[in-house]
Amino acid sequence: MDSQNASRPTSRGDRAARFSGSGARSEPVAWPNLRRHEPGRDPIDYGDEIREAIAEDGDSLTVAPEWEGFPGQAFGGFAAAAVLVAASSRTDKPRPLSLFARFQRPIPLGRAVTLDLQTERSGRSVDTLAGTLRDGDRDLARFTAAFGIDGEAPLQSQAVPPMPPLRQPTPVASFIEAAGFEAPPLMRRVGYRGEAGDADLPNIDGPDWHIRNQWPATASQDLAVRAAMALMAIDIFVAPAAILANGVDISGPWPVIMPSLDLTAWFYAPEAPSLEADEQSPSGWLNARTSVPVSNAGYAVGRTQVWSGERLVAEGMSQVAMVPAPPSS
């Protein structure tokens, strides 16, 4: 189960009351190989952290407490990203093509869970792998990933207008905290950005898109790691887009929490060079726009495109359950 709660503001003092599928929340412990971004220090390349989560033999994953989404639970987008990178080591096809994930139970933080990867099909140009994350005898999530080689077809196009760049990119945590709410730890740590004054600016993407963001890129030249960074961006912005699509003030308390049920992504050009590098992200930024066309019967589906400059790097969809938020304490 994913944790879109990484995008949800909470009133100061009510973190302990947020939804947890495993009972009481324990405080995150320090993680020796990771550090938080601090002013004056080199920013973190989160692509490195994806690799650090994978055991040397590739048979288990450990999601560090820094990647908490819901209290005590891993951000499912990070777990899916690590599975994609782990699967890439089991094939000689270098190009990630797609990933499909089904989240069944919360993924724990700070301890290893088993990753069972099997080759479903090995073809001349495309390999397909199936993966399962398990905690003991309990399945946590199932995945299917496809990898290919570059084809020789003489056709190449991108029949999609580029996403206009953000006009006033500002860390989303600063919006939340300026409104008097507590920004989730993952939001503060990663520092992903939104459009300052978004409510007062005309929608230059058109009415079908509900939110625009920037997510850190990676300096890694490994296509699977680059695709994995885009995968996290596809997953994390569905919840705030659903809030905006329903006309709710995004900076106030949210009436629902939104655990992810599934995640689908297609990777088009992970090799596209990252642009817009700055002091916060020397590796550059990925631009993302998300739309939630329908919320109904307690569920919503978000569609996200991830761009690097004028190149469409990836796009995907995530289905979430909309669960009434517990009362603040």
Sequence and secondary structure as in RCSB ss.txt:
>XXXX:A:sequence
MDSQNASRPTSRGDRAARFSGSGARSEPVAWPNLRRHEPGRDPIDYGDEIREAIAEDGDSLTVAPEWEGFPGQAF
GGFAAAAVLVAASSRTDKPRPLSLFARFQRPIPLGRAVTLDLQTERSGRSVDTLAGTLRDGDRDLARFTAAFGID
GEAPLQSQAVPPMPPLRQPTPVASFIEAAGFEAPPLMRRVGYRGEAGDADLPNIDGPDWHIRNQWPATASQDLAV
RAAMALMAIDIFVAPAAILANGVDISGPWPVIMPSLDLTAWFYAPEAPSLEADEQSPSGWLNARTSVPVSNAGYA
VGRTQVWSGERLVAEGMSQVAMVPAPPSS
>XXXX:A:secstr
   GGGG  EETT GGGS  TTSS       TT     TTS    HHHHHHHTB TTSSEEE  GGGBSSTTBB 
HHHHHHHHHHHHHTT S  EEEEEEEEE S  BSSSEEEEEEEEEEE SSEEEEEEEEEETTEEEEEEEEEEE  
   S     S      SSEEEHHHHHHHTTEE  HHHHHH  EEETTGGGS  TT TT  EEEEEE      HHH
HHHHHHHHHHHTHHHHHHHHTT  TTS  SEE  EEEEEEEES TTS  B   SS TT EEEEEEEEEEEETTEE
EEEEEEEETTEEEEEEEEEEE EE     
